[in-house]
Structures are given as structure tokens and as C-alpha cells.
Amino acid sequence: MASHRGEAKLIAGGQSLMPMLNFRLLDPALLVDISRLPDLAQITASGRGITVGAGVCHHALMRSPELAERLPIINHTMQYVAHMAIRNRGTIGGSLAHGDPAAELPLLAVLLDADIHITGPAGDRTARAEDFFLAPLTTDLSEDEILTAVTFPNLAAGSGWGFEEIARRTGDFALAGAGAVLTLHHGVIADVRLAMMGVDETPRRLPAIEAMLLGRAWDAGVRASAVRQVREQVNPMSDLQASADYRRHLAGVVAGRALDTAWAKGHMP
Ligand SMILES: Cc1cc2nc3c(=O)[nH]c(=O)nc-3n(C[C@H](O)[C@H](O)[C@H](O)COP(=O)(O)OP(=O)(O)OC[C@H]3O[C@@H](n4cnc5c(N)ncnc54)[C@H](O)[C@@H]3O)c2cc1C
């Protein structure tokens, strides 16, 4: 990669790269196939969390018993990624490196405060997911670096979680999506994370709304206020699929529903 800097591309599942090659949006001189590197295909549980190798495909994430035990929001959310054939080939590393603002794995990485492990000629480094996505299809990776793994920290005991998205057809990229994780203490929200996708240049958390929810019970008044604030704080774009106004409306819908589910699950023993 270093010797062909600027002219080489990694190929993993090929589910985003091949369409871009077909449309002549990219024309690399060299493709480096990393799809059969066994070291990239591991899912490892440790005390801190779960580390997923960059080459793990979406279908394996959906079926992973390690994730089901500790981070079931990931298993659950993968059903929304494309279709079975694509989930069998597409990888977590490819999805994060591609950096589509409406993709589910970048949203999960931001929501769950993941660490992204990167290797290149200058050595190894770790980026926080929050800092990794810079603009649509643009990340913190340089041309000679490879994303090797992602570490998702464990959720706090008793956490509730929810993920919601709205797409025009099953398997399409979402028009808007939201993920929420919260913990409760004495019937009020003690900790909360809310992240959105498809309604900004990158997936991102909404810290002002998170702060507003702390110490509150999720009742109708708080819900209405959160939904209104979500619509004020996102910056969607108009495209062939939907207008910015419609996406803004949907952002409130999915955020409200994701928090409904997280609140309900947070009550469970
Ligand atoms: C019809 C269709 C529908 C889809 N719908 C969805 C959807 O709803 N939600 C969604 O999230 N995705 C969707 N996708 C995209 C799919 O999830 C891709 O698999 C994923 O985005 C890219 O993973 P990949 O392994 O195929 O990467 P590739 O296509 O092989 O690579 C993508 C990019 O990442 C780079 N790359 C790959 N691996 C690494 C690595 N380890 N380190 C550094 N760079 C790397 C490549 O050089 C390339 O630039 C869809 C795709 C299709 C074709």
C-alpha cells in the first residue's frame, strides 16, 4: 500500500468498492485483497468489551453469541444492513472505512464509543469512533493505513437500548436512523447516549439532548421535548430519496422510538 500510495485500494467484501469501480468513480492501479486474512476474522471477548476483527462480515455480527450476550444492539441492528447476500460478504472494516453517513455500523461505533484500531507504516494507533468520521465517505484513515479491528466497550449492567430506522424498502440505506442506550437509577435516566444517522454529514451523538434527559423520567412531556430538539439539531440534506424537511421529521420519529425501546428495556431485570 505504501509503495503505491494514492494508487492502491484495499478490497474486503467488495460490496461498496465494486459499485464504485463499476461506476468509474475510482480507478485504482492496484487492488489488495484482504478478505482471506484469518487474523482479521476474529471476534474476541475481554473484560473491557468485545473486539471485532475488520474482516468479520455483517452476517457473523448478526449471529455472534459473544455480542448477543453483551452487546445485543449490534446483532439486532445488522438485520437492517442491505440483504443477506451483501451481509455475507460486507465487512465491519469495509463499512467503517467507507464511512457512509447512513450506514448502521458507523452509527453503532459512535453510539457505543468504540475504539478503532489502525495499522500503517508509522505503526499502530487507535482512534475514537467519535473522531473517525470526518465527512461523507471521508474518514481519519490515510491511504496507506488499514483498519484492523474495532473494540466495543461493554454496556453498563441493566442498560436499555433501542435502534430504529426508516427506509423506503427493506434493505435500502435508511432515510434516517437513531440508536439509544440508557441506564436508569431510581426511576430516572442516570446515563444516556443518543446517536443519529442519515441526517447529517456523519453519524453523530446529540449531547445537548443527552444532557437534557439526565435525571428525568421518560414521560410524554420529556418525549415531546426530545423529539422537537432532535428536529432542531440535525442537518439533513435533500436528495432523490427524500427532502431535508422530510428527513428532519423522520429524525424525530426514529429518535423517539429508539428512546421508547431503550427506556422499556432499561426497566427489565
Ligand atoms: C445494494 C446494496 C445495499 C446496501 N445497503 C446497505 C445498508 O443498508 N447499510 C449499510 O451499512 N451498508 C449497506 N451496503 C454496503 C455494505 O454494507 C458494504 O458491505 C460495506 O459498506 C462495505 O464493506 P465491504 O467489506 O464490502 O468493503 P469494500 O467494498 O471491500 O471496501 C469499501 C471501502 O473500504 C476500504 N476498506 C475495506 N476494508 C478496509 C480495511 N480493513 N481497512 C481500511 N480500508 C478498508 C476499501 O478500500 C474501500 O474504500 C449496501 C451495499 C449494496 C451493494
The ligand as an SDF file (V2000), in Angstrom:
LIG
                    3D

 53 58  0  0  0  0  0  0  0  0999 V2000
  -27.3740   -2.9340   -2.7370 C   0  0  0  0  0  0  0  0  0  0  0  0
  -26.5680   -2.5660   -1.5150 C   0  0  0  0  0  0  0  0  0  0  0  0
  -27.2530   -2.1610   -0.3840 C   0  0  0  0  0  0  0  0  0  0  0  0
  -26.5290   -1.8110    0.7610 C   0  0  0  0  0  0  0  0  0  0  0  0
  -27.2190   -1.4060    1.8600 N   0  0  0  0  0  0  0  0  0  0  0  0
  -26.5440   -1.0810    2.9700 C   0  0  0  0  0  0  0  0  0  0  0  0
  -27.2290   -0.6630    4.1350 C   0  0  0  0  0  0  0  0  0  0  0  0
  -28.4590   -0.6170    4.2100 O   0  0  0  0  0  0  0  0  0  0  0  0
  -26.4830   -0.3200    5.2260 N   0  0  0  0  0  0  0  0  0  0  0  0
  -25.1090   -0.3690    5.2060 C   0  0  0  0  0  0  0  0  0  0  0  0
  -24.4830   -0.0620    6.2120 O   0  0  0  0  0  0  0  0  0  0  0  0
  -24.4430   -0.7760    4.1220 N   0  0  0  0  0  0  0  0  0  0  0  0
  -25.1290   -1.1310    3.0080 C   0  0  0  0  0  0  0  0  0  0  0  0
  -24.4180   -1.5310    1.9110 N   0  0  0  0  0  0  0  0  0  0  0  0
  -22.9490   -1.5100    1.9500 C   0  0  0  0  0  0  0  0  0  0  0  0
  -22.3920   -2.7960    2.5410 C   0  0  0  0  0  0  0  0  0  0  0  0
  -22.7190   -2.8820    3.9160 O   0  0  0  0  0  0  0  0  0  0  0  0
  -20.8620   -2.8840    2.3880 C   0  0  0  0  0  0  0  0  0  0  0  0
  -20.5220   -4.1920    2.5710 O   0  0  0  0  0  0  0  0  0  0  0  0
  -19.9970   -2.1240    3.3450 C   0  0  0  0  0  0  0  0  0  0  0  0
  -20.3310   -0.7740    3.3740 O   0  0  0  0  0  0  0  0  0  0  0  0
  -18.5190   -2.1980    2.9010 C   0  0  0  0  0  0  0  0  0  0  0  0
  -17.9460   -3.3680    3.3370 O   0  0  0  0  0  0  0  0  0  0  0  0
  -17.0370   -4.2520    2.3680 P   0  0  0  0  0  0  0  0  0  0  0  0
  -16.3280   -5.2360    3.2160 O   0  0  0  0  0  0  0  0  0  0  0  0
  -17.8580   -4.7890    1.2610 O   0  0  0  0  0  0  0  0  0  0  0  0
  -15.9860   -3.1730    1.8490 O   0  0  0  0  0  0  0  0  0  0  0  0
  -15.3380   -2.9630    0.4060 P   0  0  0  0  0  0  0  0  0  0  0  0
  -16.4110   -2.6650   -0.5750 O   0  0  0  0  0  0  0  0  0  0  0  0
  -14.4030   -4.0610    0.0730 O   0  0  0  0  0  0  0  0  0  0  0  0
  -14.4810   -1.6440    0.6880 O   0  0  0  0  0  0  0  0  0  0  0  0
  -15.1220   -0.4040    0.9610 C   0  0  0  0  0  0  0  0  0  0  0  0
  -14.0480    0.6630    1.1960 C   0  0  0  0  0  0  0  0  0  0  0  0
  -13.3670    0.4060    2.4130 O   0  0  0  0  0  0  0  0  0  0  0  0
  -11.9760    0.1850    2.2010 C   0  0  0  0  0  0  0  0  0  0  0  0
  -11.6060   -0.8890    3.1210 N   0  0  0  0  0  0  0  0  0  0  0  0
  -12.1800   -2.1190    3.2120 C   0  0  0  0  0  0  0  0  0  0  0  0
  -11.6680   -2.7840    4.2630 N   0  0  0  0  0  0  0  0  0  0  0  0
  -10.7560   -1.9500    4.8400 C   0  0  0  0  0  0  0  0  0  0  0  0
   -9.8970   -2.0620    5.9850 C   0  0  0  0  0  0  0  0  0  0  0  0
   -9.8890   -3.1660    6.7460 N   0  0  0  0  0  0  0  0  0  0  0  0
   -9.0850   -1.0290    6.2810 N   0  0  0  0  0  0  0  0  0  0  0  0
   -9.0890    0.1110    5.5250 C   0  0  0  0  0  0  0  0  0  0  0  0
   -9.8850    0.2690    4.4350 N   0  0  0  0  0  0  0  0  0  0  0  0
  -10.7150   -0.7480    4.1060 C   0  0  0  0  0  0  0  0  0  0  0  0
  -11.8390   -0.1620    0.7250 C   0  0  0  0  0  0  0  0  0  0  0  0
  -10.5650    0.1930    0.2240 O   0  0  0  0  0  0  0  0  0  0  0  0
  -12.9490    0.6880    0.1370 C   0  0  0  0  0  0  0  0  0  0  0  0
  -12.5180    2.0200    0.0040 O   0  0  0  0  0  0  0  0  0  0  0  0
  -25.1090   -1.8930    0.7530 C   0  0  0  0  0  0  0  0  0  0  0  0
  -24.4350   -2.3350   -0.3800 C   0  0  0  0  0  0  0  0  0  0  0  0
  -25.1550   -2.6670   -1.5110 C   0  0  0  0  0  0  0  0  0  0  0  0
  -24.4110   -3.1410   -2.7190 C   0  0  0  0  0  0  0  0  0  0  0  0
  1  2  1  0
  2  3  1  0
  2 52  2  0
  3  4  2  0
  4  5  1  0
  4 50  1  0
  5  6  2  0
  6  7  1  0
  6 13  1  0
  7  8  2  0
  7  9  1  0
  9 10  1  0
 10 11  2  0
 10 12  1  0
 12 13  2  0
 13 14  1  0
 14 15  1  0
 14 50  1  0
 15 16  1  0
 16 17  1  0
 16 18  1  0
 18 19  1  0
 18 20  1  0
 20 21  1  0
 20 22  1  0
 22 23  1  0
 23 24  1  0
 24 25  2  0
 24 26  1  0
 24 27  1  0
 27 28  1  0
 28 29  2  0
 28 30  1  0
 28 31  1  0
 31 32  1  0
 32 33  1  0
 33 34  1  0
 33 48  1  0
 34 35  1  0
 35 36  1  0
 35 46  1  0
 36 37  1  0
 36 45  1  0
 37 38  2  0
 38 39  1  0
 39 40  1  0
 39 45  2  0
 40 41  1  0
 40 42  2  0
 42 43  1  0
 43 44  2  0
 44 45  1  0
 46 47  1  0
 46 48  1  0
 48 49  1  0
 50 51  2  0
 51 52  1  0
 52 53  1  0
M  END
$$$$
